[in-house]
Amino acid sequence: MENLDQKVIVYDDACPMCKAYTAGFVKAGWLKQRTGFSNISPDLMSGIDLNRARHEIPLLDTKTGEVTYGLQALFLILGERMPLLRPLFRAKWFAALWYPIYQIITYNRRIIAGSSAPVSGFDCAPDVNLFYRWLYILLAAGAAAVLYQPIWYIGMPLTNGLLLIQLFTPVLALVVSKKLDFLGHWATVALASALLTAVIPGTSMVKAIAGMLLTAWMWWKRRDKV
């Protein structure tokens, strides 16, 4: 049985997703401590492999100095707080199943969240991994195309307009400097808009308007990222 009370999770505090789930761990009482990389103490920083920590979130034992990283750290927390599922979280096949998903998210988390580097402190931004970036773009764009199917053949000006915007936006990658980042942001915006049109109730016109508004807002928030 691990003593999680003496462990601290160090997260990317420039990433809203990382903030949310680590805050959830603390709020639920699963962990006592968390700290962001931008304000990490020198003592904690000295015990962490910072290059590895940019890609795999570290869970540091403040008593022993032992550090667990990435998916193994998350499964350790979940397994200790959900004992009945502990054998599953310790199974190699289960970790192998989730490993690619974790990699896609961790290497693209700043693109998915549309977040910027912290104004001070250590910036734990991940490297650009071409394989996982392109895999994310293809999966997000493919999922968006599937979700857009119900309004694909409606033929209304607004729905056609939304679909054309999503379809031709990638062309702008030709004129921006951060081409791969731009395509990642485009895939994220397209997927978010498609999810909204899929779940929001109402007519196709309502769905199209909601999708356009979300698309415009997300691009406005990301205007300095590309």
N, C-alpha and C positions, 0 to 999 in steps of 0.2 A: 504494500500500500504506500503510495507516494504522499508526502506531505506538501500539498499545494499551497499551504499558507505561507511558506517561506520562499515561494517562487514568484518571480516578477516577469511579466510578458512585456517585451519591448516592441512597439508597433510603429508603423509609418503614420505619423500624425499629420501628414499632408494628404492622406488618403481617407476620405469619408467612410469608405467601407471598413477599413481597418479600425478606425475610431469606433464605429458602431458595434462591431462584433466583440472587440475587446472590452468596451464599456458594458456590453451585455453580459460577458463573463463575470465582471466585477459586480454588477447590479444583482445578478442571480446568486452571488455568493460563491461562485465556482473558483474565483481567484480573489486574493486580497489586494494585489498590487498590479499596476501597469504603469508604464512610462513611455512617452513618445521619444523618438530618436532625436528630435530637435532640441530637447532639453534633458537628455540623459546625463547622469552624473559621470564624472571621470572614472570612478570606481567600477561602475557597471560596464562602462564602455571598454575598459581594459580587459574585461573577462570575456568579451564577445569577438568572434571573427566577423569583422565589419563587412568584409566583401561578401561572405556567405549570408550575413544577416540582411543584406539588401534584397536577397531573393528568397530567403526562407526565414520567417519570423522566429526570433529566438525566445526561448523560455529559460530564464536563468535562475538557478537555485542560489539564493543569497547566503546560505550557510555553507554549502559544499563547493560552490563555484561551478558546478556541472551545468552545461548548457545543452538544451535539446532544441532542434531547429525544425521549422517548416511543418509539414504534415504530421511528422512524428510528435511534435509539440502539441498540436491541436488534438490529435488522437489521444495523447496522454491525459490532457485535461478532460476530454469527453469520457474516456474510459474510467477515470477515477470518480467522476461525478455520476456516471451511469453504469454501475457495476455489472448489471445483467448483460450489457453490451460490450463489456471489456474484452472478451475473447474475440469479438468481431473487430474491434479497433486495433487489436494486436495481430490480426491475421495478415500475412504478407500479401495474399491475393487481394484483400480489401484495400490495402494501401496502394497496391499496383493499379487497382481500378481507378482510384481517386487521384493518383499522382499527376497524370496529364491535365486533369481539370485544375488542380492546384497550380501547376506550372503556367497554364494559360492565363489564369487570373493574376498570379503574382507578377509575371513579366509584363502584363498589360494593365495593371491596376491604375496607373496614373492616366492612361488613355481612357479606360472605362469610366473613371470618376471625373475626368476632366480637371484634375487638380494641378496646382503649381508647386514648385519647390518651396520649402519653408523659408521665411525671411531671414532666419538665423539658425545657428546650430548645424548639426550633421544632417546632410541630405541623403536619405537612404534610397534614392531613386534607383530602380533596377536597370540593368543593361538592356539595350535593345537586342532581343533575341529574334533573329529573322524567322526561324521556324515557327516559334510560338506567336509571333506577331501576325504572320500570314495565316496561320491556322485560325487565330482568333477572327481575323477579317473575313475569312471564307465562311466560318461557322456562323458568325453574327449576320453577315449578309444573306447567307442561305436561309437562316431562321426568319429573317425579316421578309424575304420573298415568300416564304410559305405562309406567314401570318397575314401578309397583304392579299393573299389569294381571294378571300371573300369580296373584296372591293376592286379586284383587278379588272373585271370585265363589266363594271357598272356603267361606264361610259359617261358619267357626269363630269362637267368641267372641273369641279373642285377635287374630286377623287383622281381624275387624270392629272391635275396639277400637282397634287401631293406625290403621286407615283413618279411623275416626270422629274420633280425636284430630287427625289431620292435616287432616281436612275442616273441622272446626268451630273450630279454633284461631284462624283469621283473624277470627272474630267478636269476639275479645277486643280487636281493634284499636279497637273503639268506645269502650273505657273507658281506654285508655292515652293519654298525651300525645304520644308520638312515633309516630303512627299509621303513617307511611310506613316508618320504621325497623323497626317491629314486623313489618310485612308482608314486608319484605326478609329479616329474620331467620327468619320463618316459612317462606318459600320456600327458604331455605338449609337449614334443619333438615329440611324435608320431602324435599328432593332428596337430602341425605346419607343419610337413613334409607332412602329408596327404592333408592339405589345399593347400600346394604348388603344389603337384602333380595334384591336381584337377583343379587349375586355370592356371598353366603355359602352354603355347601352345607348341606343338611339339609331337614327337613320344613317345612311352612308354619308350624307352631308355633314351631320354632326360629327361622325368619326373623322371625316376629312379635315374639318375645321380644327378639331382637337389635335390631330396629327400635325397639321401645319403650325399651330401655335407652339406645340412642344418642340418641333424641329427648329423653329425660329429662336425660341428661348435657349435651347441647348447650344446652338451655334453662337448665339450672342455671348453666352457664358464662356465659350471656348475660343473666342475671337483672338485672344493673345497667345493661344497655344499652337497656332499653325502659321 
